[in-house]
Amino acid sequence: MASNKPNKLAFLSMPAPASYVAGLGRGASGFTTRSDIGPAREGPSAEVIAEAQAKRGEEAEVDPEQFQDPDNEYGLFAGTTYEQDDEEADKIYDQVDEAMDSRRRARREAQENLELAKHRAERPKIQQQFADLKRGLSSVTDEEWENIPEVGNLTRKKRRREERSFVVPDSVLVGDRSKNEYENSLDAREQQSGGLVTPAESGTLTNFVEIGQARDKILSLKLDQISGTSTSSGSATSVDPKGYLTSLNSVVLKSEAEIGDIKRARMLFDSLVKSNPKHAPGWIAAACLEEHAGRMVKARQIIKAGCDQCQKSEDVWLEAARLHNNEDAKVILANAVQHVGQSVKVWMAAADLEHDVKAKKRVLRKALEHIPNSVRLWKETVNLESSATDARILLSRAVEVIPLSVELWLALARLETPDRAKAVLNKARKAVPTSHEIWIAAGRLLEQEASANPDKSEEQRNKELELVDKTIEAGVRELRKHQVLLTRDQWLKEAERCEAEGSPRTCEAIVKATVAMEVEEEDRLDTWVGDAESAESRGMMGTARAVLAYALKVYPDRKSLWRRAAELEKTHGTRQSLDAILTRAVHHCPQAEVLWLMSAKEKWLAGDVPAAREVLERAFVANPESEQIWLAAVKLEAENGELGVARELLVRARTVADTERIWMKSAVFERQQGQLSTALETLAAALTKFPKFAKLYMIQGQIYQSQKNYAAARASFAAGLKTCPKEATLWILASRLEEADSKSIKARALLEKARLVNPANDSLWAEAVGVEERSGGAAQAKAMLARGLQECPTSGILWSMSIWAESRPTRKARSVDALKKSADNPVIICTVARLFWAERKIEKARQWFGRAVVTDPDLGDSWAWWLKFERQHGTEEHREDVRNRCVAAEPHHSPMWQQIAKDIGNTGRTIRELLEMVADALQ
């Protein structure tokens, strides 16, 4: 058996093949040792190696250089000369490569950018990952920054503390040794001085009070010398002792660069005035430069030379007068009028230099002799007159000299009596037929004359006021004849100016005559409503009223226009004007229920109940089947204690109108009066007629719940949920019934089912959070709140609950997140205001409460929180303002407001009383 095995080591005794090199197959090429130095043998040739590899079955190695780049010429052409044609060929090849590459460059770069963006999205930089946190550091206050704890050793390894020791000097040791020692004896010097008092060199004490007094005395002597009050120098200086320090502060210290600039500018201006001595601005600039440099004498010399060279330039004379004192300026301007006697500016400057009124008048009258057609000179002269008679005489002369000046004509008309003013305006109209100001002045004069006498009858006054309308209409026609075409916007501005100056009838006349200009017929209504709103926003109520009055005359059957006019009168007018508008409104729009209701309500608020009844009776005639009018009549009678009449009206309404809302109000009325059995009967009858009306089930269930009949209440809510599964309030009431019956688990189940039926309903989520909080599960409530915010990311009530669920330091950051998600939500705005209140930022809190009620004035809780805030931090004026604005807004919604307003015990409460009660109940 052993002899059959092949000998694996037999090759060791065989002779080596020819040209064998050990390790050649592994890449070895042989090596030479020290013993081989001498006649070394050559290695195998390439042919021998190839033959050996072929015998073994190995493939020949491929030369990596055989496929080299032909551009890399180091082989065949390595020794050739690089000539011009080679360079041209290379350029052509480069151009071809560039052209081929440009075809795909845009696509390739876009692909690279896309891949880079994808890579950055998958693996963002650390800087990008922390960008939002770095932005958040901008809101960190100094106090929060100081409270950040220091970073400790987080490696959990003990670090070796490096302790270094130093040699303490002997002086420190000696000082420490004697630090706590007590002396119990006096040395020789202390015994001589009589104790521990430190003596001066002469043995006397230093009196610092006397030193201070001496210093003050020396300083006062120096100031007296400077101010000239001391006679030691023999002459006074021009230093003002009171303004000395102030003048020192006003001294301008110029740097070397500024001084160099001044020198350079001085050379330029010197060259300018020498090359062109008749150029007035050059002389003025040169003088101003010297004034800036503080060389007033030189500046006056330059401007004097300028006056000699440019005698016909008024600017040079005026600059010369400015640079000199008052007396010298008078002389300069006296010379100026010899050369530029037609310059109004020079004469006005000369008049301004005079401090006496008579002297001013003398100068201005001299000026009028030279320039009789200057309106400015005439106006200044008239303004100086203290007597109306003298001013009238001057203006009469002025309009003769300058008949085209509208200002002078109007000034003369204002000074005349009404009769003579009419004559003046007629002359002015003939002299300047293109002036609209004269026509407007005529209208204002007629209005003033009509309103001046209080003894006139109303009919006579109205007849005279109609002349104002006719005058303005005639003026518009005449101006069109003379090609004076003012735009409607210009006319409306004139109307607003008349209103601001106390002429409302003229304003109204201008609007009547011009508001229909330049407006297409299909755009009239929108344009006029826009004009009225813009005038109202500027506080011009008369203009807005006039625009709406004209629009109502053109469109008397537009309910929206009448309502807009009524709201304007309600906000800015009187009760009489509002009553007149509403009376006309119901006459023109008898089918508009809202106008009837507004009219009846205003009369009721004014305390005139019979008139309100009369309005509703007329409304019944016009709208016999109107649900709103029936309910308004019931409310009127119920509020005034006529319960029997109200009940009869409801019975009649159920017969005539027979709507679900009337049946509901009937049940609510009986419930408020304590007739629960009657209310339940009414609800049963209503449900047979209107089984899809959810509020009937709600009221029925609440009545049973108030009677502690939980089974019947549960049956009512279940029936309601079966027919009205989309009514979230019904689900909430059913859940609260289970909570009242101590069945929180069933309440949770109901709300879970409600959320499945009504997804993304924030009221249901808020109620679910409330159930968890009332059950004592704070963690479950927080988890429920987080789920709710995921489904309703813009819900104000959920964000508000989330903010208050946070700890106090993190509430501010949470409120910022809420505002980013839903910036215009009034609940979030009110919550932010409460946060400012908690931080005692009173003014900011007040502003945010104001924003909340402006965003949605129908939310009663916002008003109540504001009142609660003003009770603590505001004045009685602030509180009264909140109450009045709340009454005007008439809020109806919000959780706490509805809970208190719909309580049976609060029936008949006014909005002001409800506001106080809600503010008391909020916590």
NUBAVEX-173140 format. One line per 5 residues: number of its first residue (from 1); their letters; for each residue z, x, y of C-alpha. Coordinates in pm, whole numbers, plus 50000, padded with zeros to 5 digits. Layout:
N
NUM) A) Z:X:Y  ...
***
This chain:
923
1) MASNK) 50000:50000:50000  50089:50279:50234  49761:50465:50178  49557:50163:50297  49705:50163:50649
6) PNKLA) 49486:50335:50918  49647:50627:51098  49681:50524:51462  49750:50878:51579  49450:51038:51411
11) FLSMP) 49273:51088:51749  49527:51352:51841  49383:51588:51581  49020:51519:51678  48832:51748:51921
16) APASY) 48784:51617:52275  48440:51489:52365  48218:51693:52589  48311:51689:52962  48628:51491:52888
21) VAGLG) 48863:51450:53186  49200:51303:53114  49264:50973:53304  48909:50939:53429  48901:50569:53343
26) RGASG) 49207:50509:53561  49043:50680:53857  49163:51038:53806  48923:51314:53896  49116:51611:53756
31) FTTRS) 49345:51851:53931  49397:52220:53954  49726:52395:53879  49834:52742:53972  49739:52875:53628
36) DIGPA) 49384:52748:53677  49322:52961:53985  49040:53193:53900  48714:53099:53734  48755:52722:53774
41) REGPS) 48510:52502:53592  48290:52244:53759  48351:51874:53711  48105:51654:53524  47787:51555:53705
46) AEVIA) 47702:51195:53796  47454:51169:53508  47718:51283:53256  47972:51036:53389  47718:50753:53375
51) EAQAK) 47627:50844:53015  47996:50851:52915  48058:50511:53078  47754:50367:52901  47888:50485:52564
56) RGEEA) 48217:50306:52633  48042:49990:52744  48157:50016:53108  47937:49907:53399  47828:50160:53652
61) EVDPE) 48007:50146:53985  47806:49991:54270  47768:50215:54571  47925:50023:54864  47700:50207:55108
66) QFQDP) 47371:50092:54959  47389:49753:55140  47490:49897:55475  47409:49738:55812  47061:49844:55917
71) DNEYG) 47181:49864:56278  47421:50137:56175  47166:50414:56161  47336:50715:56014  47129:50760:55706
76) LFAGT) 46755:50789:55727  46733:50762:56108  47054:50945:56191  46874:51241:56337  46603:51055:56538
81) TYEQD) 46602:51021:56919  46711:50690:57077  46413:50605:57299  46332:50334:57553  46149:50111:57306
86) DEEAD) 46456:50126:57079  46668:50005:57370  46422:49720:57446  46422:49616:57082  46804:49614:57077
91) KIYDQ) 46807:49396:57394  46564:49149:57238  46773:49127:56921  47087:49076:57133  46918:48792:57326
96) VDEAM) 46812:48626:57000  47168:48656:56865  47308:48515:57188  47066:48219:57179  47148:48144:56816
101) DSRRR) 47520:48167:56891  47501:47940:57201  47361:47655:56988  47681:47620:56794  47931:47751:57051
106) ARREA) 48039:47416:57198  48081:47259:56854  48259:47567:56722  48496:47588:57020  48573:47215:56994
111) QENLE) 48647:47258:56623  48872:47558:56697  49059:47364:56968  49101:47068:56731  49238:47293:56456
116) LAKHR) 49470:47465:56704  49601:47129:56830  49652:47012:56471  49838:47334:56393  50053:47295:56704
121) AERPK) 50131:46932:56608  50231:47035:56255  50418:47348:56357  50511:47319:56728  50660:47609:56915
126) IQQQF) 51035:47626:56954  50982:47593:57330  50802:47257:57278  51069:47132:57037  51340:47178:57296
131) ADLKR) 51133:47067:57602  51295:46721:57625  51643:46872:57592  51563:47126:57865  51441:46845:58093
136) GLSSV) 51765:46659:58026  51963:46960:58160  51844:46865:58513  52080:46566:58511  52384:46772:58398
141) TDEEW) 52641:46784:58677  52845:47092:58766  53156:46934:58619  52982:46861:58287  52846:47217:58280
146) ENIPE) 53195:47360:58331  53331:47143:58048  53088:47283:57788  53302:47479:57535  53238:47847:57475
151) VGNLT) 53044:47936:57158  53275:48086:56898  53205:48294:56590  52996:48071:56362  52920:48335:56096
156) RKKRR) 53260:48287:55927  53289:48662:55898  53576:48859:56038  53452:49085:56310  53626:49411:56364
161) REERS) 53781:49416:56707  53713:49728:56898  54041:49840:57047  54032:50124:57291  54339:50296:57424
166) FVVPD) 54384:50490:57746  54652:50729:57866  54878:50567:58127  54950:50787:58432  55307:50886:58501
171) SVLVG) 55299:50714:58842  55256:50377:58673  55549:50442:58440  55772:50548:58730  55668:50242:58934
176) DRSKN) 55739:50006:58644  56073:50168:58589  56194:50092:58943  56024:49750:58972  56322:49541:58859
181) EYENS) 56595:49755:59010  56819:49622:59287  56948:49835:59580  57315:49784:59658  57354:50037:59940
186) LDARE) 57191:50124:60277  57042:50461:60350  57126:50658:60665  56838:50515:60876  56922:50153:60785
191) QQSGG) 57284:50219:60871  57182:50349:61219  56958:50048:61292  57222:49804:61179  57052:49654:60878
196) LVTPA) 56715:49597:60715  56520:49521:61042  56221:49753:61079  56248:49916:61424  55964:50033:61650
201) ESGTL) 55941:50392:61765  56152:50324:62072  56393:50107:61882  56261:49775:62032  56090:49488:61851
206) TNFVE) 55713:49413:61900  55651:49088:62095  55314:48951:61976  55331:48649:62210  55326:48873:62517
211) IGQAR) 55035:49071:62372  54832:48749:62328  54914:48631:62682  54807:48967:62824  54479:48951:62633
216) DKILS) 54406:48600:62767  54486:48715:63121  54245:49008:63101  53971:48785:62958  54016:48527:63236
221) LKLDQ) 53995:48804:63500  53668:48927:63351  53522:48574:63345  53632:48520:63707  53457:48839:63808
226) ISGTS) 53138:48736:63631  53138:48382:63773  53197:48502:64129  53534:48331:64175  53704:48668:64217
231) TSSGS) 53659:48830:64556  53706:49183:64426  53331:49248:64412  53267:49085:64746  52964:48881:64634
236) ATSVD) 52917:48588:64393  52673:48595:64102  52451:48315:63965  52635:48286:63633  52756:47935:63543
241) PKGYL) 53101:47975:63381  53076:47645:63191  52728:47701:63051  52762:48075:63002  52802:48071:62624
246) TSLNS) 52534:47801:62591  52291:48013:62791  52370:48312:62573  52277:48104:62266  51948:48004:62428
251) VVLKS) 51840:48364:62493  51538:48436:62272  51544:48784:62121  51187:48896:62061  51099:49127:61776
256) EAEIG) 50867:49424:61809  50585:49227:61646  50617:48946:61901  50622:49194:62191  50308:49358:62051
261) DIKRA) 50139:49016:62024  50231:48934:62385  50082:49264:62505  49764:49203:62308  49734:48844:62441
266) RMLFD) 49799:48968:62794  49506:49208:62765  49280:48932:62630  49367:48684:62907  49335:48955:63171
271) SLVKS) 48987:49031:63042  48905:48656:63035  49002:48580:63396  48827:48894:63520  48504:48819:63335
276) NPKHA) 48508:48445:63421  48733:48384:63724  48621:48020:63759  48752:47927:63414  49067:47722:63485
281) PGWIA) 49212:47710:63128  49214:48092:63121  49437:48114:63431  49669:47843:63289  49697:48022:62954
286) AACLE) 49770:48357:63122  50045:48199:63334  50197:48024:63031  50199:48356:62844  50398:48524:63119
291) EHAGR) 50632:48223:63129  50685:48258:62756  50758:48628:62802  51020:48542:63064  50830:48688:63364
296) MVKAR) 50830:48385:63596  50735:48585:63909  50427:48725:63738  50340:48377:63603  50354:48230:63957
301) QIIKA) 50136:48512:64092  49875:48451:63822  49866:48073:63875  49842:48127:64254  49537:48344:64198
306) GCDQC) 49404:48074:63968  49445:47812:64242  49247:48035:64482  48970:48082:64228  48957:47726:64084
311) QKSED) 49030:47501:64380  48852:47201:64227  49055:47200:63904  49344:46952:63904  49502:47112:63596
316) VWLEA) 49554:47447:63773  49725:47279:64070  49948:47073:63839  50046:47385:63641  50126:47567:63964
321) ARLHN) 50350:47279:64073  50527:47285:63737  50601:47657:63755  50758:47635:64104  51071:47462:64228
326) NEDAK) 51062:47119:64391  51006:47226:64754  50739:47483:64672  50569:47231:64441  50540:46982:64729
331) VILAN) 50361:47245:64939  50131:47333:64650  50036:46968:64587  49983:46915:64961  49724:47195:64945
336) AVQHV) 49585:47046:64624  49501:46709:64778  49296:46894:65040  49068:47019:64762  49097:46749:64489
341) GQSVK) 49180:46440:64690  49026:46212:64424  49265:46325:64149  49506:46047:64048  49719:46294:63850
346) VWMAA) 49781:46513:64155  49887:46216:64369  50113:46085:64090  50274:46428:64050  50329:46444:64427
351) ADLEH) 50495:46100:64417  50717:46205:64126  50846:46501:64329  50986:46264:64592  51334:46131:64523
356) DVKAK) 51343:45880:64807  51172:45544:64746  51029:45532:65098  50878:45877:65055  50728:45771:64720
361) KRVLR) 50575:45464:64884  50435:45679:65166  50272:45921:64920  50125:45640:64705  49985:45452:65004
366) KALEH) 49826:45774:65128  49680:45812:64779  49537:45457:64790  49358:45548:65114  49179:45826:64925
371) IPNSV) 49138:45644:64591  49141:45267:64655  48989:45179:64312  49266:45334:64096  49448:45069:63892
376) RLWKE) 49728:45310:63806  49805:45385:64170  49812:45014:64258  50047:44939:63965  50287:45221:64062
381) TVNLE) 50283:45105:64423  50358:44744:64325  50638:44854:64091  50814:45026:64379  50830:44706:64583
386) SSATD) 51164:44528:64559  51036:44213:64733  50817:43970:64538  50638:43873:64861  50537:44234:64939
391) ARILL) 50428:44284:64577  50217:43966:64599  50048:44089:64918  49973:44426:64756  49829:44263:64445
396) SRAVE) 49613:44028:64653  49465:44335:64822  49433:44513:64485  49228:44237:64319  48998:44230:64623
401) VIPLS) 48937:44604:64587  48926:44608:64204  48810:44259:64097  48740:44368:63736  49099:44470:63657
406) VELWL) 49251:44207:63427  49600:44363:63449  49613:44320:63827  49493:43958:63808  49758:43872:63547
411) ALARL) 50031:44048:63744  49934:43849:64055  49935:43523:63857  50285:43594:63729  50415:43637:64082
416) ETPDR) 50256:43319:64219  50385:42962:64194  50233:42753:63910  49980:42578:64133  49865:42896:64305
421) AKAVL) 49871:43081:63970  49610:42836:63837  49387:42918:64133  49439:43291:64077  49348:43260:63708
426) NKARK) 49037:43057:63792  48925:43334:64029  49004:43591:63763  48803:43396:63506  48501:43394:63736
431) AVPTS) 48543:43764:63822  48598:43876:63459  48432:43615:63234  48463:43843:62925  48844:43869:62921
436) HEIWI) 49033:43668:62659  49369:43769:62812  49300:43548:63116  49239:43240:62898  49554:43307:62698
441) AAGRL) 49751:43350:63022  49616:43016:63142  49732:42847:62822  50078:43003:62850  50100:42890:63212
446) LEQEA) 50023:42530:63111  50283:42546:62830  50543:42687:63067  50470:42415:63322  50497:42140:63055
451) SANPD) 50831:42269:62927  50984:42357:63262  51098:42007:63363  51345:41854:63113  51322:41512:63280
456) KSEEQ) 50969:41455:63160  50915:41197:62890  50810:41305:62544  50473:41136:62579  50398:41309:62910
461) RNKEL) 50506:41647:62771  50281:41604:62467  49989:41510:62687  50037:41826:62896  50073:42038:62582
466) ELVDK) 49741:41904:62455  49584:42070:62760  49690:42404:62610  49479:42335:62299  49183:42229:62512
471) TIEAG) 49212:42536:62735  49215:42779:62442  48923:42599:62274  48725:42616:62600  48811:42985:62632
476) VRELR) 48680:43062:62283  48357:42876:62360  48308:43059:62695  48373:43396:62536  48108:43323:62273
481) KHQVL) 47861:43238:62548  47925:43580:62706  47885:43754:62366  48255:43843:62338  48324:43805:61966
486) LTRDQ) 48680:43884:61869  48753:43886:61496  48994:43632:61347  49243:43913:61279  49242:44005:61648
491) WLKEA) 49296:43642:61743  49586:43612:61495  49746:43922:61648  49716:43763:61991  49878:43447:61849
496) ERCEA) 50168:43651:61710  50209:43826:62045  50227:43489:62221  50492:43374:61972  50693:43694:62025
501) EGSPR) 50679:43641:62404  50807:43283:62378  50492:43069:62384  50478:42889:62046  50237:42617:62158
506) TCEAI) 49985:42872:62284  50019:43053:61953  49947:42729:61769  49648:42656:61992  49498:43003:61924
511) VKATV) 49540:42953:61549  49378:42609:61562  49080:42737:61757  49014:43058:61562  49164:43052:61210
516) AMEVE) 48852:42897:61058  48623:43171:61194  48443:43411:60957  48571:43239:60641  48351:43105:60363
521) EEDRL) 48424:42746:60264  48520:42832:59905  48760:43106:60024  48932:42902:60294  49244:42794:60106
526) DTWVG) 49328:43137:59962  49257:43311:60293  49477:43075:60494  49765:43093:60246  49738:43474:60260
531) DAESA) 49743:43467:60643  50055:43247:60638  50234:43474:60390  50153:43791:60585  50271:43632:60911
536) ESRGM) 50591:43518:60739  50653:43868:60604  50632:44001:60962  50881:43741:61082  50621:43537:61275
541) MGTAR) 50722:43191:61151  50541:43002:61428  50209:43163:61335  50265:43094:60965  50359:42733:61042
546) AVLAY) 50046:42688:61256  49817:42832:60987  49964:42603:60721  49943:42303:60955  49572:42367:61008
551) ALKVY) 49519:42415:60634  49698:42085:60562  49474:41912:60813  49169:42037:60621  49321:41990:60271
556) PDRKS) 49569:41701:60302  49571:41628:59928  49675:41974:59809  50024:41949:59658  50073:42328:59649
561) LWRRA) 50006:42353:60024  50260:42083:60108  50515:42251:59885  50449:42588:60052  50496:42432:60396
566) AELEK) 50816:42259:60280  50957:42587:60147  50877:42756:60479  51061:42485:60671  51351:42491:60425
571) THGTR) 51390:42867:60471  51322:42907:60841  51313:42560:60994  51554:42274:61066  51643:41969:60857
576) QSLDA) 51440:41752:61094  51125:41964:61059  51168:41974:60678  51215:41597:60665  50902:41545:60877
581) ILTRA) 50694:41773:60651  50817:41600:60332  50756:41253:60479  50395:41348:60556  50365:41518:60215
586) VHHCP) 50463:41210:60010  50234:40999:60228  49932:41217:60150  50026:41304:59787  50207:40997:59647
591) QAEVL) 50151:41110:59287  50327:41444:59339  50669:41389:59180  50809:41721:59301  50755:41627:59666
596) WLMSA) 50938:41295:59622  51224:41475:59451  51244:41739:59727  51252:41467:59994  51525:41271:59814
601) KEKWL) 51730:41586:59749  51719:41700:60111  51836:41359:60232  52114:41362:59970  52225:41714:60073
606) AGDVP) 52228:41596:60435  52477:41323:60327  52236:41032:60371  52261:40870:60023  52097:40534:60123
611) AAREV) 51795:40720:60259  51774:40920:59934  51784:40593:59735  51511:40453:59955  51291:40757:59893
616) LERAF) 51340:40723:59516  51260:40350:59532  50931:40432:59703  50874:40702:59442  50924:40441:59164
621) VANPE) 50654:40227:59323  50411:40520:59330  50511:40664:58989  50664:40388:58771  50667:40591:58450
626) SEQIW) 50782:40924:58592  51056:41077:58381  51171:41313:58657  51214:41037:58915  51413:40821:58673
631) LAAVK) 51645:41112:58592  51681:41202:58961  51787:40842:59036  52040:40854:58751  52179:41186:58878
636) LEAEN) 52205:41052:59233  52404:40748:59122  52624:40947:58881  52708:41213:59143  52809:40939:59388
641) GELGV) 53037:40764:59137  52808:40468:59061  52840:40508:58684  52749:40148:58600  52431:40169:58806
646) ARELL) 52346:40501:58643  52393:40353:58294  52170:40056:58380  51905:40291:58517  51910:40488:58192
651) VRART) 51868:40168:57988  51571:40069:58206  51428:40421:58186  51444:40415:57804  51250:40090:57815
656) VADTE) 50992:40185:58079  50940:40561:58033  51081:40604:57679  51064:40986:57665  51272:41220:57450
661) RIWMK) 51433:41376:57758  51553:41039:57886  51711:40962:57548  51878:41303:57551  52013:41251:57906
666) SAVFE) 52143:40909:57799  52341:41067:57514  52470:41344:57745  52575:41083:58003  52774:40886:57745
671) RQQGQ) 52929:41207:57616  53035:41308:57967  53201:40970:58013  53393:41014:57685  53198:40744:57498
676) LSTAL) 53135:40960:57191  53060:40672:56954  52802:40530:57197  52654:40878:57236  52622:40917:56858
681) ETLAA) 52454:40577:56831  52210:40673:57106  52136:41002:56930  52077:40827:56598  51830:40589:56762
686) ALTKF) 51661:40879:56944  51623:41083:56626  51436:40802:56457  51185:40811:56746  51178:41186:56814
691) PKFAK) 51273:41372:56494  51115:41699:56620  51331:41727:56936  51586:42001:56862  51828:41926:57148
696) LYMIQ) 51919:41591:56993  52042:41770:56678  52233:42020:56893  52419:41752:57089  52494:41553:56773
701) GQIYQ) 52631:41859:56596  52843:41960:56897  52994:41611:56919  53089:41621:56548  53226:41973:56592
706) SQKNY) 53442:41861:56886  53580:41589:56654  53659:41860:56390  53415:41685:56155  53261:42009:56029
711) AAARA) 53078:41851:55737  52889:41601:55958  52818:41875:56215  52686:42102:55937  52464:41818:55815
716) SFAAG) 52327:41760:56170  52247:42128:56219  52091:42151:55871  51866:41852:55944  51768:42008:56274
721) LKTCP) 51691:42346:56115  51475:42174:55856  51259:42001:56120  51280:42268:56394  51309:42609:56220
726) KEATL) 51172:42796:56523  51459:42688:56753  51682:42997:56784  51959:42813:56970  51999:42571:56678
731) WILAS) 52049:42865:56439  52309:43017:56673  52502:42688:56699  52500:42652:56319  52630:43009:56284
736) RLEEA) 52909:42948:56536  53007:42633:56347  53056:42842:56031  53257:43096:56230  53477:42817:56367
741) DSKSI) 53529:42706:56006  53634:43066:55918  53321:43129:55710  53185:43452:55861  52987:43536:55547
746) KARAL) 52792:43211:55571  52736:43273:55944  52583:43612:55861  52360:43457:55597  52238:43191:55840
751) LEKAR) 52153:43449:56103  51977:43667:55845  51762:43370:55747  51703:43285:56113  51574:43637:56178
756) LVNPA) 51331:43605:55891  51198:43276:56031  51202:43399:56396  51122:43773:56395  51174:43985:56709
761) NDSLW) 51417:43734:56866  51679:43926:57064  51915:43627:57097  51955:43611:56718  52016:43987:56696
766) AEAVG) 52273:43968:56978  52452:43683:56801  52453:43884:56475  52612:44179:56656  52869:43941:56805
771) VEERS) 52955:43805:56460  53020:44159:56332  53233:44245:56636  53439:43927:56604  53486:44001:56233
776) GGAAQ) 53632:44342:56319  53347:44553:56181  53265:44794:56466  53051:45021:56245  52854:44725:56107
781) AKAML) 52806:44593:56461  52667:44929:56575  52430:44947:56279  52314:44589:56344  52258:44677:56710
786) ARGLQ) 52045:44978:56616  51833:44761:56385  51794:44502:56658  51673:44763:56910  51415:44885:56661
791) ECPTS) 51272:44535:56631  51318:44438:57001  51285:44768:57196  51257:44595:57537  51543:44346:57500
796) GILWS) 51774:44355:57800  52072:44190:57629  52057:44432:57331  52029:44737:57556  52325:44609:57759
801) MSIWA) 52532:44572:57444  52421:44919:57330  52528:45076:57662  52875:44924:57644  52906:45022:57277
806) ESRPT) 52875:45390:57373  53165:45609:57480  53214:45643:57856  53051:45990:57898  52731:45887:57716
811) RKARS) 52677:45548:57885  52481:45696:58171  52229:45864:57940  52198:45543:57739  52129:45344:58058
816) VDALK) 51849:45589:58147  51689:45524:57808  51722:45149:57865  51553:45169:58207  51267:45371:58058
821) KSADN) 51206:45103:57796  51242:44804:58029  51284:44898:58395  51243:44546:58537  51486:44365:58307
826) PVIIC) 51756:44196:58522  52022:44225:58249  51974:44604:58231  51975:44633:58611  52301:44433:58626
831) TVARL) 52450:44658:58356  52357:44972:58556  52522:44815:58863  52839:44763:58658  52826:45129:58551
836) FWAER) 52811:45234:58918  53101:44997:58982  53302:45168:58707  53228:45507:58868  53339:45365:59208
841) KIEKA) 52995:45420:59366  53030:45109:59580  52710:45113:59786  52490:45199:59488  52650:44923:59283
846) RQWFG) 52589:44671:59563  52222:44774:59588  52168:44739:59212  52339:44398:59202  52100:44292:59479
851) RAVVT) 51805:44420:59275  51925:44227:58968  51944:43890:59145  51609:43946:59320  51439:44029:58988
856) DPDLG) 51554:43701:58829  51765:43469:59052  51795:43214:58767  52052:43425:58576  52395:43296:58679
861) DSWAW) 52589:43582:58514  52430:43836:58752  52553:43635:59052  52900:43603:58897  52927:43980:58830
866) WLKFE) 52823:44049:59190  53087:43808:59324  53350:43966:59098  53251:44309:59235  53271:44190:59598
871) RQHGT) 53614:44037:59531  53738:44384:59449  53545:44606:59692  53376:44383:59952  53475:44188:60260
876) EEHRE) 53482:43811:60300  53139:43831:60466  52995:44000:60157  53149:43738:59928  53025:43448:60141
881) DVRNR) 52674:43598:60147  52672:43612:59765  52791:43251:59741  52530:43122:59989  52245:43308:59820
886) CVAAE) 52355:43182:59478  52364:42821:59603  52012:42864:59744  51886:43015:59414  52043:42741:59192
891) PHHSP) 52077:42945:58870  52077:42763:58535  52075:43028:58262  52279:43320:58118  52530:43294:57830
896) MWQQI) 52856:43259:58024  52700:43042:58298  52561:42791:58046  52884:42789:57849  53087:42689:58156
901) AKDIG) 52825:42470:58326  52768:42260:58012  53137:42217:57937  53226:41845:57948  53528:41923:58164
906) NTGRT) 53310:42077:58436  53082:41777:58482  52998:41720:58848  53096:42072:58963  52891:42226:59242
911) IRELL) 52713:42559:59204  52970:42726:59432  53257:42606:59210  53075:42708:58892  53012:43054:59038
916) EMVAD) 53383:43105:59104  53472:42984:58752  53215:43212:58583  53335:43510:58790  53691:43438:58673
921) ALQ) 53581:43412:58308  53376:43735:58297  53547:44042:58155
***
